[in-house]
């Protein structure tokens, strides 16, 4: 079967291309082109159809591309004049009314929520924000839909302050249409009140009721948090240690409600409804019950991108089965993706969305190829072999993008999936019964204890498998172009192996050359570059000198567990060659760099190009500036904020450039 011959895949690809191109094209162009296309498309299609079928296809593909552009423009909150980013009081202390959307992962210092702005100083506004409430013993848990009136300011979210391929929290939130955050303490909350009914509020209350009832029946907290992730899509309370175990064991996908969970749910519902006679009326009833149940589960699980994708896709599968038509999973995948992106194009940049679609596509496309390698007669062995081939196909499809984002790969996924997946089917079945009992508040203790024991067993097995960390390959460097090169290799070789011929073999071999070219290009770029960086690191100082792949650390502290430094090393394919204490003077690329530390000692009559101030020295900066006239001042993140503010004002008076690392991020000299 030639996958890429489907018309829908071409239309979807051009629609996705429009979403990708949107940030680089003026909004007005997107709107104007869409209107023009809508007006002319009937004429163009009828004209091209008479002239040439190829022109008709080109017109359809261009329409899909423009539709992608226009969809992004329509959903871009920056185009909303009532959005809080357009408020003149942004980053100023004001009275703000917000409505809680959902609780997210908390920290030791703050309980965090996603919320929607309703009002700023009695003027209506919109837009989503992150609320960080200072954690206290008496801090209540706010349900979805609760409105809070707080006195604070909406602060912009900053990009990563250090170089390297690391998680960009600002970009991640912007993809969710969140552009600000609010820090508040409990005493700044003026009032709270529940809002009117909504589906999201209703689902939140049901989730809270289920969790509360399970807690009252002494369901172990650690197992309860995993249960909430598996069946309610709520991961925010799971400990970092458990998440790390699942990551190392190659089973983190189990903690996210996805196609695996929804597919098992569909199987369970179909089994429950199987006694109904196979009449036309009953088949329609089954379809409606399946779609309603899947939709309810999706709402209950928080409508995350992976949940929406899975519920949409399996709803189409159920409809196909009802119509007695063979289900084309390629079209089902594409339709679900197209529908989701049509309503929320930012899903395209969600890592979970990308991973789930790639995994499912490769399971459908590549798994049959792997299954042909061996055809065991024993049913149990065949079942395990199917698990291995499905898992391998999913891993092949997600390997490059996983390494690109997370820089690690677990070689334990074979063992994990063979052991865990059979138990997951049982957990989903028993879990649905537990959910129903929690809703009715009637508990049959044996079922409850069975659920608890099953989750405890899975956690134990995962922890044991994850302990073989020598099979977890970490800190793997991979650039974006190298990732694309890997996918080029994977696609071309699978295409060749499905139906070998000389042309396909030539393309597959050429893909290896392309990947090698990306490696060579990256190596040349890294080796010919050098830089001196003042890192942003609270309470301590860190200078990095990089010459090609060789790193010299300048620090007075232990940097073995510095995540930012590790990310920098990975992204530059570099390694630490030497480490030394911070000096008072550096000469780098012809520039004189003087460092003043807490001792207040500096080199007199040095006339530096750059003066770096660290560890809050008690010096008269104004005198130093007047005497030595440095061309630029840099204050790293180890200094007191009050000192930095004073130095900034001093430099402004004397018109000398000032770089506060804690505010602007790392300082780099190339």
N, C-alpha and C positions, 0 to 999 in steps of 0.2 A: 504493500500500500504506500503510495507516494503522499506523505504527510503534507508536504508543502505545495501540493497541487490543489488543496482545498481553497476555494475563493475566500472563505471567511478568515483564514489565517492571514491572507494578504491584506484584507481590509483592516483586521485588528492590528497588524504590524504597522500599517500607515497611520492608524489612529493613535497608537502608542508613540510613533515618531512625532506626531503633532504635539503630544504632551511633553516629550523630551525637548522639542524645539521652542516651546512656549516662552521660557525665560529669556530667550535670545531674540524674540520678535516683539515689536511694539503691540500693546493691547489693542489699539485702534485698528491696526491691520487685521487682527483676528476677527473683530466684530464686522468690519467692512467686508472682508473677504467672505465671511459666512453669509451675510445678507445677499451679497452679489451671487454667490453660488446657489443659494436657495431660489433666487429669482430666475437664474439662467439654467439650472440643472435639467429641468424637464425639456427645454429646448435643445440643450447640448446633447443630452442622452438620445433623444429622438433623431437628431441630426447625425450624430456619430454612428448610431446603430445602422443607419442607411449607408453610411460611407464605409466604416471599418469597425469590426468588433473590437480590435485592439484599442482604438481611440475611446470606445465606450468604457473599456476596462481602466484606461488611464484616468478618465474623468471620475470614475467611481473611487479610485485610489486617492486621487487628489481631494475628493470630497471627504474621504475618511480622515486625511491629514488635517484639513481645515476644521473638521468637526473636533478633532483632538485639540487644536489651538483654541477654538471657541469654547469648548468645555472647560478648559483651564481658566480662560478669561472670566467665564460666568461664575466659577467657584473660587476665584482669587479674592480673598477677603480684603486685600489691600485696595481693591476697587470700591469697597464699601465706605462711603463718606461718614457713616456712623461708627466705624470701627475705632476702638480706643487709641490705635496708633496715630490717628489724626488729631487727637486731643492736644490742645496747647498746654494742658496740665500734666502731660506724661512726665514721669519721673519727679513729680512734686507730691507732697503730702496732701491728700484730699480725702473726702468722705466717699467711699466706694461701696456700692451694693453689688454683691456677686451671688451667683447661684451654683451650688455644688453639683458637679457632674459625676465624678467618681473618685474614690480613694485610690491613690497609687502608692508605689513602694516608699516606705518611710525610712528615715535615717535615725541615728541615735539622738539627734538634736531636734528634729522636726517631723511632724506628721503632715503629709503632703496630699493635696487634692488637685484634680483638674476642675476648673470652674469656668463659668461664663459671666462676663461683666454685664450688668443690667443698667447701672446708673453711676455717673460720676458727678458729684456736686449737683444733684437734682437735675441733671441733663441725661437723656437716654443715650446709651452707648451699647455696643456689641463687641464680641470677640472673646476668645478663650484665653485663660491664663493659668499659671501654676500658683497655688496657694501653699505656703509653707508656714504652718503654725508651730510655734515653739512648744515642744513636748513637755507636758506637766502631768502630775498624778491625776488631777481632776479634769483633764481635758476630755470633753465628750466626743463621741464618734458621730460625725454629721452625716446624715443620710443624703442620698441623691435627691435633689430638688430643694434642699434647705437653703434659704436665703440668709446671707450674713451682711450686716452693715459694719464696715471696718474703716478705721482711720489709718491710712498708710499710703504708699505710692507704688505705682506700677513701674518696675524697673526692667530695662531691656536685658535680654539674655546674651551673654558674651560667648564668643567663639573660644575654642581651646587656646590657652595662653602659651602653650609650648609647641614647638614644631614636631612634625612626625605624623605618621598615619594613625591617628587615634580617633576615638569616638567623639564626633562633633555633636554635643548635646543641643546646641543652638539650631543646627540644621535639622536634627531629628525632630525637635519641637515645631519648627517652621513647617515641616511636612505634615504636621498635625494641626496646622493653622494656629499655633500658639506662639506669641511673640513677646510675652512679658511674664514676669513673676512678681508675687507680692509676699513679703515677709511680715508676719504679724505675731503678736503675743495675745494670749487669751483676754487680757484686760483691755485690748483695743477693739474687741468685738462689741458693738453697741446693742445689737439685737439679732435674733434668729427666728425664723418662722418657716414652716413648710409651705410649699407652693401648691398650685392646683395639680390635678391628676395628669400624668403623662405615662407613656409606655415605659420609658426609661426609669421613672420613679417607681412604678409598679414592680418592675423586674428587680430593682434594688431592694425594695421591701421584702420581696419573696426570698432573695438571696440571704438577706440579714436574718429573716425568720428561720430559714433552714439552718444557718450556721449557729444561731442562738439556741435552737432546739437541740442540736447535736451537742453543743457545749453543756447544756443542762443535763444531758444524758451521759456525761463524763467521757465523751469521745476525745481521745488523746489529741492535744493541740498540734503536735508535729504532724500526725497523720491527717488531722482535720484540714491543715493548710494545703497538703498535697491533694486531698479529696476535693477541696474548693477549686484547685487548679484543674484537675482532671474533668470535673463535671460542671463547674460553674465559671470556668475561665478566669478565676481570680488568683493571680500569682503573687500579689504584692506582699503577702505575709510570709512567704516561704523563706527560710533562712538562706544566707549566701552559701553556707556549707553544703546544704542539700542541692542547691542549684549547680554548684561546682561539681558535685558528684555526678549528677545527671549529664553535665557537659562532658566530663572526662570519660564517662561510660558510653558516650555517643547516643544518649537517650533523652536529650533535652526537649526534643519535639513532643515527647509524651506529656510534658507539663503544659503544653499549649493546646487548647482545643482546636482541632484541625480536621482535615479530611478523614484521618484515621478514626477519630472519635465519632464523627458524624456518620461515617460509613458503618461503624459498628452499631450505632444507634438505629440507623435505617434497617439493618439486618434484624435487630432485636424487635423493632416495631412490626416488620413484615412477618416475623415468626409468630408474634402475639396475635396478629390479625389473620393468620393462615386458616383458622377454622371456618372463617366466613366463606359461604358458597361463592364460587367464581361466576356470579351473574354480573350483568352490566351495571346494575344499580350498586351492587356490593363492591365492584372494582372502583367505581367512582367514589364510594364512601371511603374505601381504603386509601385512595389517592388524597382525598381531602384530609383525612386523619393524619396521614404521613406528613403532608405539607404543613398542616397546623402544628403538629408536634415538633417538626424540625424548626419551624419559625419560632415557636415558643422557646425551644432550647437555645436558638441563636440569640434571642433577646435576653434570656436568662444568663447566657455566657458573656454578656456585655457588648455584643455586636462588634467584636474585634475584627480586623481585616481577614484573618485566617478563618474565623467563624462564618463571616458573611460569605466568603468565597466557597466554603464547604457546603453551607446550607443551600446556597444558590445552585451550585453544581449538582448536588444530590436531589434537589427538587426537580431539576430538568431530567435527571436519571429516572425518577419516579414517574414523571409525566410520560417519558419514552416507554417505560414498561407498561403503563396504563394503555397507551395507544398501540401496544403490541408491535412496536418498532424496535429494531436492533439499535442499541445505544451506541452512537459514535462518540467516544470519549474525547476525541480531539475537538469536535464541534462543541461538546458540552463544556469543556475547559474554556474554550475561546468565548463562548456566549456568556459564561459566568464572569470571566475577566472583563469582557467588553461592558457588561451591565454595571459591574462594580466601578470601573473606571469612569463610566459615563456619569455616575452619581458622585464619585469622589476620586478625581484624577490623581490626587496626592498619594493614593494607595500604591501607585507604581513605584514610589521611592521608599516604601516600607520594606525593610529587610525581610520580615516574616512573610510578606506577600510574595516577594521575589523567590524566596526559598521554597515556599509551599507549591507555587506553580511550576517551578523548575523540577521539583521532586516528582510531582504528579505526571508531568509531561514525560519525564524519562522513565517512570514506571510503566507508562502505557507504551512508549516508543521502544525502549531498550530492553525491558525485562523479557519479552518473548525471545530475543536474541540470546540472552544468557540462559534462559530455560532450556534451549535446544542443546546445550552442552552435555546435559545428563538427563535421563528420563528414568528415575528409580521406580521400581514396581511396588515397593513397600509404601503403604499410605502415610505412615508416620514420617518416614524418611522423605517422602515426596512433599509433605506439608512443611517440614523444616527446610527442604531445598527451595520451596517457593518463597519462604520467608527470607532466605539468604539472597535469592535472585532479586526479589523486590527491594530489599534493603540496599543491595549493591547498586542496582539501577538508580535508586534515589540518591545514594552517596556520590555516584559518578556525576549526576546532574548538578548536585549542589556543592561538590568539592571545591572548584575554583573560587566561587563567590564566598564560600564559607572561609576559606583561607584568606581571601582578600579582606574580609571584614573582621575576622576574629584571630587570624594568624595562628590557627591551630587545627589539628585534625586528630580525631580519635580512631585508633586502629582496633578498638574494642567493640565496634557496633555490631559485628557478626554475632558475637557471644551474647551481647545484651539483647538484641532483637529476638534471637532464638529462645531465650529464657523468658523475656518480659511480655512479648506480644501475645502469647497464648493466655497469660494471666490477665492481660489488659481486657480481653474479651469478657472474661468472668467478672472483672472489676466493674466494667461498664454495665453489665446486666444487674449485678448486685447493687451497684451505685444508684441505678434508676429506682430500684425498690426502696433504698434508703431515702432518696429524695422525696418519694411519695409519702413515706412514713413521716419524714420531717415536716411535710406540709400539713399532714393531718394530726400531727403531734401524738400519734399512736405508734409506739415502737415495740417491735418484737426483738428483744435483746440478742438472741442468737444471730440474726441477720446483721445487726449493728456490730457485734463483736467480730463476725466473719469479715465485714468490710474493713474494720480496723486492722485485723490480722493480715489481710491481703495487702494493704498499703504498707504496713510495717515490714512485711516480707519483701516487697518490691524495693523499699528503701534500703533494707539490709543488703539485698543482692546487688543493687546499684552501687552502694558504698563499697562492697567487697570488690566488685569488678573495677571500680574507679581507683582502687588502691594500687593497681598495676600501672602506675603512672608512666613507666618506661615505654608503654605502648601509646601514650598520648604525645603526639609530636607538636611541640610548642614553638612559638616565636619564629614562624615561617614567613619570610619576606615575600611579598607578591605585589607588584604594581598593577594599576588598572589595565594597562596595555598587555601585560603578561597574562592577566586573567582572561582577557579577550582571546589571546593567543592559545591558551589552554582550551577554551571552549571551541575554538576553530579546530584544534586537534581532535577533540572528543566527537564533534559533529561529523567531521569528514571521515574518521575511521569507522564510526557506527554506520554511516551511509555506505561505505565500502564493504563492510562485513555483512550487511544485509543482502547486498546483491553485487558481488565483486565483478569488476572489470578494470581494464588498464587505465582508463580515464580517471575513475574514482581512486585507484591506487596512487596515481600520480598526484592528485589533489591532496590525498592523505599524507603523502610524503612531503609535499610542498608545505603543508601546515606545520610540520616539525621545523622546517627551515624558518618559517615565519616566527614561530615561538623562539627559536634560537636568536633570531634577529632582534626581537624585543629584549632578550637578556643581554645581548652584546651592546645594544644601544644604551640600555640602563647602566651597564657597567662603565661604559665610556663617560656618560654624564656624571656618574658619582665620582669616578677617579679624577676627573679634571676639575672638580669643584672643591672649595674649601670655605670654611666659615668659623667665626668666633661668636658664640651665643651666650648671653646672660639669661639663664632659665628663670622661670617664675616658680619659686618654691618657698612656701610659707616658713618663716622662722629660721631659714638657713639659706646659704648662698651656693650657687652652682654655676660654674663657667665651663663651657665645652668648646674645645678646639678640635675641629675636624679637618683632616687633610686626606681627601679621598675617602677610603674606608677605615682609616686609622683615627681613633679618638683619644684625646688627652683630656682627662677630667681634672678640673681645678675645684676642689671642695675640701672643707674641713670636717665633713660628716660622712657616714656610711651611706652609699647610694645603691646598695645591692637590690633593694626592693622598690626602687623608684620607678613607678609604672610609666611616667612620662618619658624618662630617659630610655627605658626599654623600647617604647614605641618609636622613639627617635632612631635608636640603633637598628630596629627592624626596617623602618622605611628607607634608611640609607644603606642597608646591607653592610653595616659597619660593626666594628668591635673595639672594645676598650683596650688600648695598648699600654697606657700608663696612667697613673693617678698621682697628683701632687697637691700640696696645700696651696691655697689662694695666695698669690703674691701681690705686692703693692704696685708693681710696674710690669706692663706687657708692651711689646712692640709687635704689632700684627699688621701685615700688608702696608708697612710704612706709616702706620698710625700709632701714636703714643697713647697708651691707656694707663691711667693712674687709678688705683683703688684705695678708697678711704674706708677702713673698717671701724669697729667699736673703739679701738684704741685712739682713734683720732689722728693717727700718724699718717702723714702724706709726704711725698717727695717735693721739697721746695724748689722753686725756679725750674719746674719741669715743663711748664706751658703745654699741658696735654691736649690732644685732640678730643679725647673723651675722658670724663671723670665719672667713675662708678662709685656710688655711695652704698655701703652695705652695713648691716648690723647696728643701725641707729647711732652713729657717732655724734657726740656732743661737740659740734664744730660750728663756727660762724661761717656759713656758706657764702654770705655776702662778701666777707673779707677775702675768702678764697677766690671767688669769681673776679673780684676787682684786682687782685694781685696776680693771679695766674692766667686769667682769661681763657678758660677751656672753651672749646667750640660747642660742646654738648655735655649735658649732665644726664646720667642714668641712675635711677634709684631702684634697687631690686626689691623683691617682695619680703625680704627679711627686716625691713625698716618699719618703725611705728608709723601708723597712718597719719598721725598728727604732725610728725616730722616731715613726711612726704608732702603734705599739704602746704607746710611752711616753705619748704624748699621750692615747691612749684611756684608759689607766689613770688619768691625772691627771683627766680629765673625769668619770670614773666616781666618783672620790673626792668631787668637788665637785658631783656630781649635775647635770651639764650635758650636754645631748644632744650626741653626737659622731657624725659621719657620715664614714666612710672610703670615699672614692669607689672606690678599687681593690678594696675588699671588697664594698660594697653597690651599686655602680654610680653613675651620674651623680646629681648633686644638683640638684633643680629648684625654682624659686620661681615661682609663678603669680600 
